[in-house]
Amino acid sequence: MPKRKKKENSVSLEKTVDSVIVHDMKNLAFRLSALLQNMNDNYDNPLFKTSIMEVLGDTIRKMDGMVKRFREHQKQVVVKLRLDLNQLLNDLLERLPNRTTRKLTLETNLAQIPMVWGDAFYLRDAFHSILDNAIEAMPEGGALTVTTKIIHRKKRPNICIEISDTGVGMTQSFMETKLFSPFVSTKEQGLGLGLFTSQQIVALHHGTIEVESSPGMGTTFRIVLPAADHDI
């Protein structure tokens, strides 16, 4: 009975937290969407340019505040349960809308891996952003490869998820200075929020994101997360 009660409380907390975070993010997204919709018609207006600076500055401050709260109250905000990352990735890949509209080939190499402690809602969002970024990097089509495997760091098992594309690639300078910065994007209408948020989510799970890329040679995102300890 105590175990059942604990599980029910965790689910309830997860739903409450998700609702709050989704509400905040939707508000920020609405503000940015409205800004983009009016950009073409009003960009030459000095008052509109001033408004852009104010809105973007305030939005960045709000996002920084949200990330700070995540870090300060990690156990209350991120509800971690034992997750099968292979299943999570398979579910995501089956639902990728861009796969049906572009000449893309998909290859999956999912090894037998341990479970991880993680929040499925946020990890799904992080992986979705990285997958979407890979697909967008191949406007003329290409190959998307998703691999999972076990690696060891500091004598502990970790799960490594590699998401590779054969797209346009990035320069070393861009990766070092701009890749994970908010409001920086290589897409014409991109806001650069997806990868910024993904990095924060992975960090909250004690993981890292590594990137290898060259212009014209494609990109590989490597997400490393600690395997779940069976004695926790």
N, C-alpha and C positions, 0 to 999 in steps of 0.2 A: 503493500500500500504506500509507504513513504516514497518509493521509487516512482510510482505512477503519479503521485502528487507533484513531485519535482519536475517530471516531464511536462505535465500540464501547465505548470507555472512558466516553464521555459517557452512553451509555444505561445502562451498569452503575452509574455513580455516581448517575444519576437514580433508578433503582430502589431503590438502597440508602437514599438520602436520603428518598425517599417513604415507605419502610417505617418508618423511624425516626420521622418526623414524624407519620404516620398513627397509629402506636402511641401516641405521647404524647398526641395529640388524643383518641383513643378512650378513654384512661384518664381524661382530664379530663371528657369527655362522660359516661362511666359514673358518675363521682362526682356530677355535677350531676343526672343522671337519677335516681339513687337518692334524692337530696335532694328532688327534686320529687315522687316517688312517695310519700314519707312526709310531705309538707308538710301536707296536709289533716288527717290523723289526729293529728299531733303538734305543730301549730303553737303551741298554747296552753301547751305544756310548756316551762318556763323553761330546762331543760337542753337541749332541742332547739333553742331559739332561740340558745343559746350555741354549740351545735354548728354551726348554720347560719353564724354569723359566722366561726367558725374555718375551716370548709370553703371558704366563699367567699373569705375573705382569702388562704388558702393557694393556692387555684386561680388567683386574680388574680396572685399572685406568680409562680406557675409559668408562666402565660401571658406575663407581662412578661419573664421569663427567656428563654422561647422566642423572643419577638420580638427581644430584645437579641442573642441568638445569630444570628438571621437577618441582622440589620443588620451585625454585626461580621464575619460570615463569609459574606457574600452570594454571592461567587463559588463557594463550596463547597456552599452549600445550595440556591440557585436555579440550576437548569441551564437555560440559555437557548439555544433553537434558533430558527430562522426559522419563524414561524407565520403561518398565514392566519386572521385573526380572523373573517372572514366564515364560513369553514367551521366554526370552533369554535362560533360563535353558532348556526349552523344546526343543528348536532348537538345543542346544548343545547335549542333550542326544540322540536325533534322529540320530546324525551324529557320535557318538562315534564308531570308527572302531573296537576297541578291544572287544566290546560286542558280536560281531558275531564269534569271534575266541576263546573265553573262556567260561567256564561254569559259567556264571554270571546271577544272578537274579537282577532285578531293581525294586525298589519300590519308588514311588514319593508321597509325601504328601505336595502338594502345596496349601497353604491357600490363601484366598483373602487378598491381601496386597496392601498398597499404592504404588504409583510410587516412583522412586528415581531419583535424578539428577545424571546422569552419562554418561560416554563416552562408548558407546556400544562396540566399537572396543577393548578397553583395558580391560573392565570388562569381556568380552567374553574370552579374552586371559587368564585372571587370573583364572576364573572358569574352563576353559579347563585344565590348568596345575594341578589344585587341583583334578579334576575328573580323569585325567590321572594318577596322583600319587596314587589315591585310587585303580584304576584298577590294576596298576602294583604291588600293595601290595598284590594282590590275585592271584598269579601265578597258583594256583590249582583250582581257581574258588571261588565263594563266593557270598555275597549279598552286593549290593550297594544301599544305601538309600539316597534320596535327599529330604530335608524338607525345607519349607519356613514358617515363622510365624512372627507375630508382637511382639516385646518386647519393654519395656519402660526403658530408661536410662536418668537420669537427667530430669525426667518428660517430656521427648520428645519421640515420637514414632520412633522406629528403625526397620529395616527389618533384620531378622536373617535367614541366609541360612546355613543349616547344611548338610554336605556331609560326610556320614559315610560308612565305609567298615568293613568287617570281616576278614581283612588280617593279616599280620605278626606283625603289631604294632611296637611301638618304645619305647625306654627307656626314662625316665624322663630326664636323663642327655643329651641324644642326642637332645631332643626337646629344652632344655634350652640353649644349646651351639652351635648346628650345624644345626638345621632343616632349618632355613631360611638364612644360610650362602651360598654365591656363591661357586661353585666348591666342594660342599660336598653333596654326594648322597649315598643312600643305594643300588642303582642299579649298576650292574657290569659295565655298560657303560654310566651311567648317569653323567651329569655335575652339577646337583644341581642348575641350573639356573631358572627353572620353578617356584619353590616356592619363591625364592628370588625376582623374578620379580613380582609375584602375591602380595607379601606383600607390595611392593612399590606402585603398582597400587591401592590397597585397601586404603593405607595411603593417596594417592592423592585424594581419594574420601571421606576423613575424616572418614574412617572406620577402623575396627580392625579385625584381624584374631586370633582366639583362638583355641587351639588344646588340645584334650584329647586322650590319647593312653596308652596302656600297651602291652608289648611283648606277642604275641599270642592271643591278645584279640581285635585286630582291632583298628581303629582310627576314630575320628570325628573331622573334620575341621568346625569351626563355624565362619562364616563371618558376621559381623554386619555393616550395612550401614544406615545412617540417612535417614528417609523418607523425601520425597519432601514436602516442605512447599507450600501450595496452594497460599499463598499471595506473593511469590517471582516473 
